[in-house]
Protein backbone atom coordinates (compact mmCIF):
# COMPACT_ATOMS: atom_id res chain seq x y z
CA UNK A 1 0.00 0.00 0.00
CA UNK A 2 1.48 3.33 -0.99
CA UNK A 3 1.35 6.01 1.71
CA UNK A 4 1.99 9.77 1.58
CA UNK A 5 4.85 11.26 3.54
CA UNK A 6 3.92 11.90 7.20
CA UNK A 7 0.14 11.46 7.01
CA UNK A 8 -2.15 13.14 9.52
CA UNK A 9 -2.53 10.15 11.86
CA UNK A 10 1.27 9.76 12.12
CA UNK A 11 1.79 13.44 12.88
CA UNK A 12 -0.92 13.44 15.56
CA UNK A 13 0.55 10.27 17.10
CA UNK A 14 4.02 11.78 17.41
CA UNK A 15 2.80 15.14 18.70
CA UNK A 16 0.63 13.52 21.37
CA UNK A 17 3.40 11.16 22.42
CA UNK A 18 5.86 14.03 22.78
CA UNK A 19 3.39 16.29 24.60
CA UNK A 20 2.45 13.66 27.20
CA UNK A 21 6.05 12.55 27.76
CA UNK A 22 7.31 16.13 28.04
CA UNK A 23 4.57 16.99 30.53
CA UNK A 24 5.43 14.02 32.73
CA UNK A 25 9.16 14.74 32.66
CA UNK A 26 8.62 18.41 33.48
CA UNK A 27 6.41 17.55 36.46
CA UNK A 28 8.84 15.09 38.05
CA UNK A 29 11.91 17.28 37.53
CA UNK A 30 10.17 20.38 38.82
CA UNK A 31 9.23 18.54 42.01
CA UNK A 32 12.63 16.85 42.22
CA UNK A 33 10.86 13.53 42.36
CA UNK A 34 13.22 10.73 43.45
CA UNK A 35 12.24 8.64 40.43
CA UNK A 36 12.67 11.49 37.95
CA UNK A 37 15.55 9.82 36.10
CA UNK A 38 13.64 6.58 35.82
CA UNK A 39 10.63 8.49 34.49
CA UNK A 40 12.85 10.22 31.94
CA UNK A 41 14.32 6.89 30.81
CA UNK A 42 10.90 5.26 30.49
CA UNK A 43 9.48 8.26 28.60
CA UNK A 44 12.42 8.26 26.19
CA UNK A 45 12.04 4.52 25.68
CA UNK A 46 8.33 4.93 24.93
CA UNK A 47 9.15 7.71 22.45
CA UNK A 48 11.82 5.65 20.69
CA UNK A 49 9.42 2.74 20.38
CA UNK A 50 6.80 5.11 18.94
CA UNK A 51 9.17 6.05 16.13
CA UNK A 52 8.74 2.58 14.64
CA UNK A 53 4.96 2.43 14.99
CA UNK A 54 4.06 3.66 11.52
CA UNK A 55 6.86 2.17 9.43
CA UNK A 56 4.69 0.94 7.73
CA UNK A 57 2.02 -0.48 10.01
CA UNK A 58 -0.08 -1.77 7.08
CA UNK A 59 2.51 -4.48 6.41
CA UNK A 60 3.90 -4.90 9.94
CA UNK A 61 4.00 -8.41 11.32
CA UNK A 62 1.31 -9.05 13.90
CA UNK A 63 3.80 -10.54 16.36
CA UNK A 64 5.88 -7.36 16.21
CA UNK A 65 2.75 -5.23 16.71
CA UNK A 66 1.68 -7.27 19.76
CA UNK A 67 5.15 -7.08 21.29
CA UNK A 68 5.31 -3.32 20.78
CA UNK A 69 1.90 -2.78 22.36
CA UNK A 70 2.82 -5.05 25.29
CA UNK A 71 6.08 -3.22 26.01
CA UNK A 72 4.44 0.20 25.79
CA UNK A 73 1.65 -0.97 28.11
CA UNK A 74 4.23 -2.09 30.66
CA UNK A 75 5.96 1.31 30.41
CA UNK A 76 2.69 3.15 31.13
CA UNK A 77 1.98 0.91 34.15
CA UNK A 78 5.53 1.50 35.45
CA UNK A 79 5.21 5.29 35.04
CA UNK A 80 1.92 5.36 36.97
CA UNK A 81 3.46 3.19 39.66
CA UNK A 82 6.38 5.63 40.01
CA UNK A 83 4.27 8.80 39.77
CA UNK A 84 0.65 7.94 40.71
CA UNK A 85 -0.65 11.49 40.23
CA UNK A 86 0.63 11.59 36.60
CA UNK A 87 -2.55 9.97 35.33
CA UNK A 88 -2.20 11.85 32.04
CA UNK A 89 0.16 9.07 30.91
CA UNK A 90 -3.07 7.14 30.24
CA UNK A 91 -3.46 9.37 27.15
CA UNK A 92 -0.76 7.23 25.55
CA UNK A 93 -3.31 4.40 25.58
CA UNK A 94 -5.36 6.51 23.15
CA UNK A 95 -2.56 6.49 20.60
CA UNK A 96 -1.90 2.81 21.14
CA UNK A 97 -5.60 2.15 20.46
CA UNK A 98 -5.31 3.94 17.13
CA UNK A 99 -2.28 1.85 16.23
CA UNK A 100 -4.00 -1.40 17.23
CA UNK A 101 -7.06 -0.64 15.09
CA UNK A 102 -4.92 0.25 12.09
CA UNK A 103 -2.43 -2.60 12.36
CA UNK A 104 -4.42 -5.57 13.66
CA UNK A 105 -7.56 -7.45 12.62
CA UNK A 106 -10.84 -5.96 13.79
CA UNK A 107 -11.62 -8.35 16.65
CA UNK A 108 -8.10 -8.39 18.07
CA UNK A 109 -7.82 -4.62 17.83
CA UNK A 110 -11.03 -4.11 19.81
CA UNK A 111 -9.82 -6.67 22.34
CA UNK A 112 -6.71 -4.56 22.88
CA UNK A 113 -8.89 -1.46 23.13
CA UNK A 114 -11.03 -3.13 25.81
CA UNK A 115 -7.89 -4.16 27.68
CA UNK A 116 -6.54 -0.59 27.61
CA UNK A 117 -9.84 0.74 28.92
CA UNK A 118 -10.09 -1.80 31.72
CA UNK A 119 -6.45 -1.34 32.70
CA UNK A 120 -6.91 2.43 32.78
CA UNK A 121 -9.91 2.05 35.06
CA UNK A 122 -8.00 -0.25 37.47
CA UNK A 123 -4.99 2.07 37.56
CA UNK A 124 -7.12 5.12 38.26
CA UNK A 125 -9.02 3.36 41.05
CA UNK A 126 -5.79 2.02 42.52
CA UNK A 127 -4.16 5.47 42.69
CA UNK A 128 -7.19 7.75 43.23
CA UNK A 129 -9.65 5.59 45.11
CA UNK A 130 -12.97 4.23 43.94
CA UNK A 131 -14.87 7.49 43.55
CA UNK A 132 -11.99 9.53 42.17
CA UNK A 133 -10.98 6.71 39.88
CA UNK A 134 -14.50 6.32 38.50
CA UNK A 135 -14.80 10.07 37.90
CA UNK A 136 -11.45 10.17 36.11
CA UNK A 137 -12.35 7.03 34.18
CA UNK A 138 -15.50 8.69 32.85
CA UNK A 139 -13.40 11.55 31.53
CA UNK A 140 -10.82 9.25 29.97
CA UNK A 141 -13.57 7.05 28.51
CA UNK A 142 -14.68 9.92 26.30
CA UNK A 143 -11.11 10.13 25.02
CA UNK A 144 -11.08 6.42 24.23
CA UNK A 145 -14.37 6.80 22.33
CA UNK A 146 -13.08 9.76 20.33
CA UNK A 147 -9.81 8.13 19.36
CA UNK A 148 -11.55 4.87 18.52
CA UNK A 149 -13.86 6.67 16.11
CA UNK A 150 -10.91 8.60 14.74
CA UNK A 151 -8.95 5.40 14.15
CA UNK A 152 -11.93 3.70 12.52
CA UNK A 153 -12.49 6.61 10.14
CA UNK A 154 -8.78 6.73 9.37
CA UNK A 155 -8.81 3.04 8.58
CA UNK A 156 -11.81 3.46 6.29
CA UNK A 157 -10.12 6.38 4.54
CA UNK A 158 -6.97 4.34 3.98
CA UNK A 159 -8.99 1.46 2.59
CA UNK A 160 -10.77 3.82 0.20
CA UNK A 161 -7.46 5.38 -0.80
CA UNK A 162 -5.93 1.98 -1.45
CA UNK A 163 -8.94 0.98 -3.54
CA UNK A 164 -8.71 4.23 -5.51
CA UNK A 165 -5.02 3.64 -6.16
CA UNK A 166 -5.77 0.08 -7.27
CA UNK A 167 -8.51 1.25 -9.62
CA UNK A 168 -6.24 3.98 -10.96
CA UNK A 169 -3.51 1.44 -11.65
CA UNK A 170 -5.98 -0.82 -13.45
CA UNK A 171 -7.35 2.13 -15.41
CA UNK A 172 -3.87 3.18 -16.47
CA UNK A 173 -3.08 -0.38 -17.55
CA UNK A 174 -6.35 -0.59 -19.48
CA UNK A 175 -5.58 2.77 -21.09
CA UNK A 176 -2.17 1.55 -22.19
CA UNK A 177 -3.73 -1.63 -23.58
CA UNK A 178 -6.31 0.43 -25.43
CA UNK A 179 -3.59 2.62 -26.90
CA UNK A 180 -1.66 -0.47 -27.98
CA UNK A 181 -4.80 -1.95 -29.50
CA UNK A 182 -5.57 1.29 -31.36
CA UNK A 183 -2.01 1.42 -32.69
CA UNK A 184 -2.20 -2.22 -33.84
CA UNK A 185 -5.62 -1.62 -35.42
CA UNK A 186 -4.31 1.43 -37.25
CA UNK A 187 -1.26 -0.47 -38.47
CA UNK A 188 -3.48 -3.35 -39.60
CA UNK A 189 -5.81 -0.99 -41.45
CA UNK A 190 -2.85 0.66 -43.16
CA UNK A 191 -1.44 -2.73 -44.14
CA UNK A 192 -4.79 -3.83 -45.57
CA UNK A 193 -5.07 -0.61 -47.56
CA UNK A 194 -1.54 -1.06 -48.91
CA UNK A 195 -2.35 -4.63 -49.91
CA UNK A 196 -5.50 -3.51 -51.67
CA UNK A 197 -3.66 -0.79 -53.58
CA UNK A 198 -0.89 -3.25 -54.44
CA UNK A 199 -3.46 -5.65 -55.90
CA UNK A 200 -5.13 -2.83 -57.82
CA UNK A 201 -1.85 -1.70 -59.34
CA UNK A 202 -0.81 -5.27 -60.15
CA UNK A 203 -4.12 -6.09 -61.83
CA UNK A 204 -4.37 -2.85 -63.81
CA UNK A 205 -1.04 -1.13 -64.32
CA UNK A 206 0.94 -4.38 -64.37
CA UNK A 207 -1.29 -5.99 -66.97
CA UNK A 208 -1.49 -2.97 -69.25
CA UNK A 209 2.22 -2.18 -69.10
CA UNK A 210 3.09 -5.82 -69.76
CA UNK A 211 0.90 -5.83 -72.88
CA UNK A 212 2.42 -2.54 -74.02
CA UNK A 213 5.95 -3.85 -73.55
CA UNK A 214 5.18 -7.02 -75.54
CA UNK A 215 3.62 -4.98 -78.37
CA UNK A 216 6.58 -2.62 -78.54
CA UNK A 217 9.09 -5.48 -78.60
CA UNK A 218 7.17 -7.14 -81.44
CA UNK A 219 6.87 -3.85 -83.32
CA UNK A 220 10.60 -3.28 -83.01
CA UNK A 221 11.27 -6.62 -84.75
CA UNK A 222 8.67 -6.01 -87.51
CA UNK A 223 9.61 -2.44 -88.45
CA UNK A 224 12.14 -3.46 -91.18
CA UNK A 225 9.87 -6.05 -92.88
CA UNK A 226 6.24 -5.20 -91.91
CA UNK A 227 6.06 -1.50 -91.06
CA UNK A 228 2.25 -1.36 -91.31
CA UNK A 229 1.78 -4.19 -88.82
CA UNK A 230 4.42 -2.64 -86.58
CA UNK A 231 2.55 0.67 -86.62
CA UNK A 232 -0.62 -1.13 -85.50
CA UNK A 233 1.25 -2.71 -82.61
CA UNK A 234 2.64 0.69 -81.60
CA UNK A 235 -0.89 2.10 -81.64
CA UNK A 236 -2.08 -0.76 -79.43
CA UNK A 237 0.78 -0.15 -77.02
CA UNK A 238 -0.08 3.57 -76.96
CA UNK A 239 -3.67 2.83 -75.98
CA UNK A 240 -2.51 0.47 -73.25
CA UNK A 241 -0.20 3.16 -71.87
CA UNK A 242 -3.02 5.72 -71.89
CA UNK A 243 -5.27 3.29 -70.06
CA UNK A 244 -2.48 2.62 -67.57
CA UNK A 245 -2.12 6.36 -66.95
CA UNK A 246 -5.85 6.61 -66.29
CA UNK A 247 -5.60 3.73 -63.82
CA UNK A 248 -2.64 5.42 -62.18
CA UNK A 249 -4.59 8.67 -61.74
CA UNK A 250 -7.41 6.77 -60.05
CA UNK A 251 -4.95 4.98 -57.77
CA UNK A 252 -3.25 8.24 -56.78
CA UNK A 253 -6.66 9.79 -56.13
CA UNK A 254 -7.43 6.91 -53.76
CA UNK A 255 -4.25 7.68 -51.84
CA UNK A 256 -5.38 11.22 -51.10
CA UNK A 257 -7.24 12.14 -47.95
CA UNK A 258 -10.64 10.60 -48.75
CA UNK A 259 -12.77 13.19 -47.03
CA UNK A 260 -11.60 16.40 -45.44
CA UNK A 261 -13.24 17.17 -42.12
CA UNK A 262 -14.46 20.57 -43.31
CA UNK A 263 -15.63 19.35 -46.76
CA UNK A 264 -19.39 18.59 -47.02
CA UNK A 265 -20.17 15.01 -47.92
CA UNK A 266 -22.25 16.04 -50.94
CA UNK A 267 -19.39 18.13 -52.34
CA UNK A 268 -16.91 15.29 -51.86
CA UNK A 269 -19.23 12.75 -53.52
CA UNK A 270 -20.01 15.02 -56.51
CA UNK A 271 -16.29 15.67 -56.98
CA UNK A 272 -15.59 11.94 -56.85
CA UNK A 273 -18.37 11.25 -59.36
CA UNK A 274 -17.07 13.92 -61.74
CA UNK A 275 -13.53 12.57 -61.62
CA UNK A 276 -14.81 9.03 -62.15
CA UNK A 277 -16.93 10.08 -65.14
CA UNK A 278 -14.03 11.95 -66.72
CA UNK A 279 -11.65 9.02 -66.24
CA UNK A 280 -13.99 6.20 -67.36
CA UNK A 281 -16.58 7.79 -69.63
CA UNK A 282 -19.39 6.26 -67.50
CA UNK A 283 -22.09 8.85 -66.81
CA UNK A 284 -22.78 9.28 -63.10
CA UNK A 285 -26.05 10.80 -61.84
CA UNK A 286 -26.03 12.06 -58.26
CA UNK A 287 -29.31 12.59 -56.39
CA UNK A 288 -28.93 14.29 -53.02
CA UNK A 289 -31.52 15.47 -50.49
CA UNK A 290 -31.90 19.19 -49.83
CA UNK A 291 -30.94 18.68 -46.20
CA UNK A 292 -28.95 15.95 -44.49
CA UNK A 293 -28.83 15.32 -40.73
CA UNK A 294 -25.59 15.80 -38.80
CA UNK A 295 -23.28 12.83 -39.32
CA UNK A 296 -20.27 11.67 -37.38
CA UNK A 297 -16.88 11.53 -39.13
CA UNK A 298 -17.09 7.73 -39.18
CA UNK A 299 -20.52 7.83 -40.83
CA UNK A 300 -19.40 10.37 -43.44
CA UNK A 301 -16.31 8.32 -44.26
CA UNK A 302 -18.34 5.09 -44.52
CA UNK A 303 -20.78 6.66 -46.98
CA UNK A 304 -17.96 8.17 -49.00
CA UNK A 305 -16.17 4.82 -49.14
CA UNK A 306 -19.42 3.24 -50.25
CA UNK A 307 -19.63 5.59 -53.24
CA UNK A 308 -15.95 5.05 -54.00
CA UNK A 309 -16.17 1.26 -53.82
CA UNK A 310 -19.44 1.15 -55.76
CA UNK A 311 -18.11 3.23 -58.66
CA UNK A 312 -14.84 1.30 -58.74
CA UNK A 313 -16.71 -2.01 -59.01
CA UNK A 314 -18.96 -0.61 -61.74
CA UNK A 315 -15.95 0.32 -63.82
CA UNK A 316 -14.18 -3.00 -63.26
CA UNK A 317 -17.01 -5.49 -63.54
CA UNK A 318 -20.37 -4.11 -64.64
CA UNK A 319 -19.75 -3.19 -68.31
CA UNK A 320 -22.10 -0.28 -67.62
CA UNK A 321 -22.64 3.03 -69.39
CA UNK A 322 -24.43 4.83 -66.56
CA UNK A 323 -24.41 4.88 -62.76
CA UNK A 324 -26.69 6.42 -60.15
CA UNK A 325 -25.65 7.60 -56.68
CA UNK A 326 -28.62 8.31 -54.40
CA UNK A 327 -28.77 9.37 -50.77
CA UNK A 328 -32.04 9.22 -48.83
CA UNK A 329 -32.94 10.02 -45.23
CA UNK A 330 -35.87 8.55 -43.34
CA UNK A 331 -36.85 8.52 -39.68
CA UNK A 332 -33.73 7.47 -37.87
CA UNK A 333 -31.78 6.14 -40.88
CA UNK A 334 -29.73 7.35 -43.81
CA UNK A 335 -29.42 5.15 -46.91
CA UNK A 336 -26.92 5.27 -49.77
CA UNK A 337 -27.55 3.46 -53.08
CA UNK A 338 -25.03 3.04 -55.89
CA UNK A 339 -26.65 1.45 -58.97
CA UNK A 340 -25.61 0.79 -62.58
CA UNK A 341 -27.17 -0.39 -65.85
CA UNK A 342 -24.59 -3.05 -66.47
CA UNK A 343 -24.63 -6.81 -66.63
CA UNK A 344 -25.59 -7.38 -63.02
CA UNK A 345 -23.63 -8.67 -60.04
CA UNK A 346 -20.77 -11.08 -60.37
CA UNK A 347 -19.11 -13.19 -57.75
CA UNK A 348 -15.86 -11.27 -58.13
CA UNK A 349 -17.59 -8.15 -56.88
CA UNK A 350 -18.08 -9.52 -53.37
CA UNK A 351 -14.43 -9.25 -52.42
CA UNK A 352 -12.31 -7.25 -50.04
CA UNK A 353 -13.98 -3.91 -50.72
CA UNK A 354 -17.49 -5.12 -49.91
CA UNK A 355 -16.31 -6.93 -46.78
CA UNK A 356 -14.64 -3.74 -45.61
CA UNK A 357 -17.85 -1.77 -46.15
CA UNK A 358 -19.88 -4.38 -44.28
CA UNK A 359 -17.47 -4.19 -41.34
CA UNK A 360 -17.59 -0.39 -41.32
CA UNK A 361 -21.40 -0.35 -41.43
CA UNK A 362 -21.74 -3.05 -38.76
CA UNK A 363 -19.42 -1.08 -36.47
CA UNK A 364 -21.83 1.87 -36.76
CA UNK A 365 -24.91 -0.29 -36.17
CA UNK A 366 -25.90 -0.43 -39.86
CA UNK A 367 -25.49 -2.79 -42.78
CA UNK A 368 -24.10 -2.92 -46.33
CA UNK A 369 -25.54 -5.19 -49.02
CA UNK A 370 -24.73 -5.88 -52.66
CA UNK A 371 -26.92 -7.61 -55.20
CA UNK A 372 -29.07 -7.22 -58.31
CA UNK A 373 -31.07 -4.01 -58.70
CA UNK A 374 -34.83 -4.22 -59.43
CA UNK A 375 -34.32 -1.96 -62.46
CA UNK A 376 -31.49 -4.18 -63.75
CA UNK A 377 -27.79 -4.03 -63.22
CA UNK A 378 -26.35 -4.17 -59.71
CA UNK A 379 -27.05 -2.27 -56.51
CA UNK A 380 -24.83 -1.45 -53.51
CA UNK A 381 -26.91 -0.32 -50.54
CA UNK A 382 -25.59 1.05 -47.25
CA UNK A 383 -27.98 1.88 -44.41
CA UNK A 384 -26.87 3.56 -41.18
CA UNK A 385 -28.80 4.65 -38.08
CA UNK A 386 -28.78 8.35 -37.22
CA UNK A 387 -29.87 10.29 -34.20
CA UNK A 388 -32.79 12.70 -34.37
N, C-alpha and C positions, 0 to 999 in steps of 0.2 A: 504494500500500500504506500503510495507516495504521500509525503506530508510536507506542508509548507514549513519554512524556517520559523522556529519559536512561535507556535500557535498560541491562541489565547489561553487554553487550559494549562499549558506548560508555564507560561508567564505568571499566571495567577498562582499556580502551585509554588513556584520558587519565591514569589513575593511574600506569600503567606508563611511559608517555612522560615524565611529570613526574619520576618516581622515578629513571629512568636518566639523564635530562638533568641533574637536580640533583646526582646522584652524580658525574657527570663534571666538572661545573663546580666542585664543592667540591674535588675532587682536584687539578685544575690550579691553582686559586687558592691552595690550601694549600701547594703546592710552588712557587708563584711561577713556574709554567711560562711560558716566553717566548711561547707561543702561546695563553695563557689567554684573551685577549680574542677571538681568532679562534674558540676553542672555544665561548665564551659566545655569540658571534654565530651560529655554526652551530647550537647547541642551541636557541637562541630561534627561529631560522628553522624548524627541524624541528618545534618545538612549535606555531608559528603555522600551519604547513601541516597539522598533525594536527587543528587545530580544524575544518577543512573536510572531514575524512574522512567523517564520518557525517552529511552534510547534503544530502539523504538519499542514502546510497550505493545504495539499491535502484533509483533512477532516474537515477543519475549517468551521464554519457556515458563510454563506454569510453575515448575519447581522453584525457579529463581524468583518468581513473583511472590510465592508463598513464603520463601525464606526471608525476602526483603521486608514483607509486611510483618512477619514474626519478630524480626530483630528490631524494627522500628517500634512495634508495640512494647517490647521489653524496655526500650529506652524511655518511652513515655511513662511507663509504670515506675521505673527507677527514678526519674526526675520528680514525679509526684511524691515518691517515698522520701526523697531528700528534701524537697521544698513543698510541703503539703498545701500551703496557701497559693502556690503557683498553678492554680487549676486551669489557667489559660493554655497550658500545654495540651489540654484535651482537644484544642482546635486542630492540632496536627492529625487527629483521627479523621477530621473532615476531609483533609487532602488525601489521606490514605484510603478513604471510602471512594473518592473519585477514581483513584488509581485502580482499586479492586474492580470497580464496575467496568472500567475501560479495558482492563487487561485479562480478566477472568470470565469464565462462563457465567450466565445470568444467576443461576441458583447459588453457585459458590460465592459469587460476589456479594449477594444479599446475605449469605450466611456470615461472611466477614463483617458486613455492615451491622448485622444484629449483634455480633460479638463485640464490636467497638462500642455500640450503644450500651450494652449491658455492662461492659467493663467500665465505661465512663460513669455509669450510675453507681456501681459498687465503690469506685475510687472516691467519688464525691461524698457518698454516705460515710465511708471510712474516715475521711479527713474533715468533714464538716458536720457530721451527725445526720440523723435521719431526716429531720425537717429541712435543715440547710441543704443537705445533699439532694433532697427531692426538688426543692425550689431551684437550685442550680441546674439540676438535670432537666427540668422543664425548659429552661433557657437554652441549654445546649441541644436539647432535642430539636428545637426549631432550626438550629444550625445544621444538624444532621439531615433534616428533611430538605432544607434548601440545597445543600450540596449534593444530596442524592438526586434531586430533580435536575440540578445543573449537570451532573455527570451523565444522567440518562439522556438528556437533550444533546449533550456533546457527543455521546455515542451514536445517537440517531443521525446527527449531522455528519459525522465521519462516515457512517455507512452510506448515507446519501451521496456524499462526496466521492467515495470509492466507486459507487455504482455509476455516477456521472463520468468519472474518469474511464471506467471500463467501457461504457457506451461510446464515449468519445474515441477511445482507441479502436473499437470495432467500426465506428463510422469512418474514421480515417482510413482503416484498412479497406473497407468497402469502397470508399472513394478512390483509393489507389487502384483497386481491382477494376472499378468502372472505367477509370482513365485508361488502364491497360487494354480493357476490352474495346473501348472506343477506338484506340489507336490500332488494334488488330483489325477491327471491322473496317476502318478507313483504309488500311493497307490492303485488305482483301478486296474491297470495292475497287481500289485503284488497279490491283492486279487483274481483276476480272475485266475492267474496262480496257486495259492494255491488251489483254488476250483477244477481246472482241475486235478491237481496232486492228490487231495483227491479222486476225482471220479475214477481216474485210479487205485489207490491203493485199493479202495473199490471193484471195479469190478474185479480186478485180484488177488491181494494178499488176500483180504478178502474171496473171493470165494474158492480159492485153499486151504487156511489154514482151512477154515470151513470143506471142504470135508475131508482133512487129519485128522482133529480132530475126525470127525464122524467115519472114518475108523479105527482109532486107538482105540477108545472106543469100537467099535464092536469087533475088534480083541482081545482086552483084555478080553472080556466076553467069546469068543469062544476058547481061548487057551486051557483050560482044556478038552473040549469035541471035538472040531473040529480044531486041530492044522493046518491042511493043508489049510483050508479055512481062518483061522486067518493069516497064512503066506501070502496068496494072498492079504488080506486086508492091511497088513503092506507094501507089495510091492506097492500097489496102493497109499497108503499114502506117501511112499517115493517119488514116481514120482510126486505127487502133490507138495511136499515140494521143489523138484528140480525145478519144473516149477515156483513155487513162488519165489525162489531165482533168477531165470533168470529175472522174472518180476521186482524184486527189483533192480537188477543191471541196467536194462533199466531206471527205475524211478530215481535212483541216478544219472545216466548219464545225464538225462534231467535237473537235478538240477545244474549241473556244468555250468560254463560260456559257453554259446552256441558257441561263436565264438570270439576268441581272436583277438584284433585289429591288431596284427602283424602276424597272421596266415593266409596264403592264403586261399581263399575260396575253391579252388580245394582240397587242403590238408585236410581241415576240412571235406568236403563232403566225400572224399575217406575214411577217418578215421571213419566217422559215418557209411558209408556203410559196412566197414569191421566189425565193432562191431555188427551191425545189423545182418549180415550174420552169424557171429559166434554164436550169441545168439538165432537165430531163425531157422537156417538151410536153409533159403531162399537165393538163389544165387542172388547177386546184380551186375549188369553190369553198369559201369560208363563210359560215353562218354563225353569227355571234349575238347573244342577247344584248339588249340595250343596257342592262345593269347586271353586274355579277356580285354575289355576296363576298365579303372578305374571306380570303383564303390564306392558309398558313403557307410558309415557304415550301414545306414538304408537299403540300397539295398542289401548289402551282408547278413545282418541278415535275411531279408525277404526271400531271396533265400535259405539260410540254413534252415530256419524254414519250407520252402516248402518241402525240401527233408526230413526233420525230420517227418513232419506230414504225407507226402505221404507214407513213409516206415512204420510208425506206423499203418496207416489204412490198408495197405496191410497185415500186420501180423494179425491184429485183424479181418478183414472182408473178405479178398479176397480169402482165401484158395488157395493161389498161391504158385508156386515153384520157380519162377524167377521174378526179377524186373529189370527195366532199368531206370537209371538216366541220362538224356541227357541235356546238356546246349548248346544253339546255340545263335550266335550273328548275327544280320542283321543290315541294315542301320538304326541307331537310336533306336534299341530295343535289348533287351536280353531276351531270352525265356528259361524257365526251364520246362522239362517234366519228370514226374515220372509215369511209366507205369508198369503193371503187367500182368501175364498170368492167372489170377484167374477167378472167376465166374462173374466178372463184377460189376458195381456199385450197391450199396444198399442204401436205404434211410437213414440208420443209419450212413452212412459215410458223410453225409452233416451236421454235427453237429458243435460244438463249434470250433473245430480246423479249419475247412474250413472257417467259418465266420471270424475268426481271420485273416486268410491269405488274405481273400478278403478285409478286412479293411486295412491291412498293404499295400497291393498292390494299393488300391484306394488312399491311402494317398500319395503314390509316383507317382500317375498319371498312374498306370497300372491296371491290372486286374488278377484275379485268377479264374479258372474254373475247375470243376470236372465233369466227365461223362464217357461214354463208349469210349474205344479206338478203332480206325478202325481195328487194328490187333486182337482185342479181349481183354478181361479183362477191366481194368479201366485206366483212364488217368487223372492225375492232371497237369494242365498247368498254369504256372505263366509267365506273360509277363510284362516287365517294360521298360519305356523309358530311354534312356541313351543319354548323350551329346557326340558330336563328339570329 
